[in-house]
Amino acid sequence: MASVTLDALRKRFPDGTLALDDLSLEIADREFVTLLGPSGCGKTTTLRMIAGLDTPSGGRIMFDARRVDQLTPAARNVAMVFQSYALYPHMTVRRNLEYPLRKRRVAPAERAPRVAETAALLKIENLLDRLPRQLSGGQQQRVALGRAMVRDCDVFLLDEPLSNLDAELRAHMRTELVQLYRRIGHTMIYVTHDQAEAMTMSTRMVVLRGGKLQQVGTPDEVYHAPANRFVAGFVGSPTMNFVAGVLTEAAGALRFCSSSLGFVVPDMRRAELAAARSRDVLAGVRPEDLRLEPGDGPGRVLVVERLGHETIVWVGIGDERLCCRAPAQAPLAPDQPVRLTADAGRVHLFDTDGARRLIGRC
């Protein structure tokens, strides 16, 4: 196993596209880090450069204290699982698992027990004599994982390995991968655009946008203390509500006012806004931090989404459209008048361009 250091890593393609712009990142030995972001943000490009499949345009890649960005993929001792599984269709599961060992000239007497051990770990012992076309999607995914795991690698790379599975199997495989990580203890770097995977699996998340690093932190840190509007809106489902308003000070209180929401900034947060008084700001409120009260109010229920365990309610107030969570059996119906109030201690305030968070939840 090894730590991974990315130092000012850049990638510009021949057509001029800048896929990655000065990414610097430290990944500790045996850490599970997720690269998260929308399509085209540079996640897979980063993974491919770590693996040696793409050449950086600038910067360095280091495993522990050893620079590897000028080494061939084989010399880096990494294992990679691709989105497409990339199994050899004419080979049985056993031969697919054996293939990396054969390429490295591992003796046959050593190959057999390593294949058996890996198959047992992934619960595919009864599939060893089948061909890939005889396997389900989940079984093929396990074989792809096993082919990467069967040899002793320094870094384990996974490029959206669950994206081809249905929702139920994806949820099941998330738990399988977490348990697998705990058992084998490899350094893992996992690429996904699915925030549920990033939130539930990783020790730290790396959020990218347009080739630039937005935030690095634990899932709790990224969810509860997003660095900017993009991170706040990308992580969380339903997404965070954003309301433009102004900060004003009167009678010793600092207040946020807008056409749809108003609240007093808690005293403990006022020092953070000393330079932001009497100016336009953007409030970010997660659906769970809005309280909905039926009755006379400026809002009208637009849509009620009953999910069984909870109800998602969309409320219109003037030109604003806000989302909040309500109890499963909340007596709500479209066009019903309601009032929304925000938990002031859990509201985030951003600059109007969303580039910087001024304050976050208490």
Steps between C-alpha positions, in 0.01 A plus 500: 500500500608862450402860553428703185608861445376710210705819467362773269374233260380631163361345185441682173388293202633561145180686402574756773248373757627550854367192680685551828644822637771490770352231723697449821386225735639277774345152538619306803606137497194269532256790456178471296465825302218576257535738205153651459362739243287535187595354163802673349640629828830307476432200727581220257786698345658524846457127558647415160805716566555329837478164320737614224243467220516877430807723518481820710563833331661623820550422867610187683351173625669327792439171680649544846826686424541348152414699189299283259359731231784405264460126558301257285167373638653159574781658702258690725342188650143629496179304445209658317133405467328655198138604455460245219641208709734416205487124554641268232185341351674178385655431842331338797480687827797299626713597200391866524615501863824324412589729212677779699708235677592330174610836354733544798632145462372384839561128537193275439535352850455849645228612261242240599483585874492874429212459257315279751556751780377792290195306377410409857536862613258612227268199535543387139653154564210330324547713185862416420417279200246732341555746216420873548186473279360249750524749788269772627617863513578474870696179451701653215577796726634266768721326246636837382577590862660162554727536198631826646530359853669169418844650491670707768475861378595831659191698395151382408318719242127474423339693215122514555483122546133494606349729237378211278305332781135554591414706809444205736821322399694828515394551862596142583840530331575823691488309826702215346773741392520665843535160666759400240701817566502426872621144438778564248614842623624633164533866414187553288416785263142480374345710223126568499240762412261341752504692826340211690803284416741774606315579823460140616828343393794738528713623786545825307337657195670708231249720316601614151343737250632596161840350577542704818497384860200634693530332840666212684354364822316222676143437382369683809726799437402530135127466577485726804772752407504532119775730376284674239161498330598233249596249769194590707269442203674191364514303827161425653172365367265678465743780430553801725264798455665830404331833571640843412458764770665778696653531846376796703568609855232653722441513875827318561402199290636385167225374275480325163203619293362377170164471328460143627709458817612709793696415812724655763865394480596332831726713719772233494532542120488878474876546530546293184283751313655820632609599148177384337240717668255698285596312186349247264560135586371157404340279764524123463252285693477121482146357471525343847575843651176660381192473720166494320188625680157452336267796526501862390832587344661643189587155360299255297563126474596417143579127513477233772729198452412221745790257530363278776758585767475876441328761284682744273308824454563769239374843602464812287548842662490781244761410239678257733454122491621333821526136605450370853462166677186418696378198699372205299134561585505881492148621400605707199350552156578710191393869520484484880626824666806448720771692681869408491750585770871416499710367787730803518779305667520262203486748213804555277580844360703547181625788291251578228720332238511188718880481490548522877307391807472782755351296784366149540280311740569526870 
